[in-house]
Amino acid sequence: MSIYDDDVFRMACTQFKVIADYLNIDKNDRDRLMYPKRAIAVTLPVHMDDGSTKTFQGYRVQHHLTLGPTKGGTRFAPSLSMGETAALAMWMSWKCALANLPYGGAKGGIACDPATLSHRELEALSRRYMQEMIPFVGPHTDIMGPDMGTNEEVMAWFMDTYSVYQGYSVSEIVTGKPVSIGGTEGRRESTGRGVVYLIERAMDMLKMDPAKCTAIVQGFGNVGSVAALSLALKTGIKIVGISDATVALYNPKGIDVKAAEQHVIKKGNLKAFDQGDRIDPNEMLVMPCDVLVPAAVDRVITEKNAAQLKCRILAEGANGPTSPEADLILEKRWDEVFVIPDILCNAGGVIVSYFEWVQGLQSFLWSEMEVTDKLFRILEHSFTQVIRRAKENKISHRTAAMSIGVERVLKAKSVRGLFP
């Protein structure tokens, strides 16, 4: 475990072991299911604008290739480690299997702060990363996508670098790229839209009236901002709390999320946005609301605050926002807090990435309306399966979701044999 020695990877392993015990998976198969098939670390020297040369560390982890190529985002974050990358790749495996996509999970990225890089430096670093990854990725091996700290432009640089090496355009090597070079309409909004669709399904089950409900969204990046806007404008839910890395804002009278979005577009963050009281980010998570959407980083719902949550629905827009210790507390509160687990709740991004990959392979395009309709159909099927298994077996939604995903990977490995 030495190269994966990280708290986030240990958390992912703990979650897997719980499911392995629940499914009575043979001891001989557990490590093979849990540990990544392949992990790559690369050194990335880049010429900086001041004339110096700075060296960055890059990673890519491919968890398994049993069901098809691996698929996963590329994260640019200062604290990124091999262990965190491996945990995210493992979660992506269960997420893809739950949605019945022909993928294994992957994740990658660079330990850097993109906010401190110039546009030229960011491009040079992005291209160098893809150049180093070329021997290990491909449209039928590992397909990259955006994640925290990356966007459509970075994906375009990835695609171009790979295509120049091949000698022709290979649009299907990445997803989440601009529409003008083969991207899919609605890909950027897909994760946030999926979160809101599942919240609506949960509210329908619980007979909650959206017009009388409130929501708090932690994180105002791609997922959080789209989710907050859709909750406010599409469902009529009042947004009473929002936050990003600079500030947490709470206003029981409601926050104009459209104005917040425009502010972030102009200023880059919510720091100077004045619609609400500035409160401690941890305190915001336990403020009264009907829907809580943690859409920022992992491990924000812990054993210290899980018992204090005052939401009816916990919709996990981020990866791994709830620790295993908090899960035990929430399982006892199953009739108070309806949990939509991360591998279901934030699956919209990889589902629409799958559509984009198919379109690239077949040179076939769908409209945004068709893409969104297909997205909701897959989410509906996954949601129904999770709820049915949870009810029939009297288990938590997370156990139900993960057991479905892990079972599918286990069955595929059993059928194919030891190699993949």
ZIVENTA-V839805 format. One record per helix or strand of 3 or more residues. SS is the DSSP state (h for helix, s for strand). FROM is the first residue (numbers start at 1). TO is the last residue. If there is no record, write none. Layout:
BEGIN
{{SS	FROM	TO} {SS	FROM	TO}}
END
This chain:
BEGIN
{{h	2	4} {h	7	23} {h	27	34} {s	38	47} {s	53	62} {s	70	77} {h	82	98} {s	104	111} {h	114	116} {h	119	136} {s	142	146} {h	152	166} {h	171	173} {h	179	181} {h	190	205} {h	210	212} {s	214	218} {h	222	235} {s	238	243} {s	248	250} {h	257	267} {h	281	284} {s	291	294} {h	306	308} {s	313	315} {h	324	332} {s	338	340} {h	342	345} {h	348	362} {h	368	393} {h	397	416}}
END
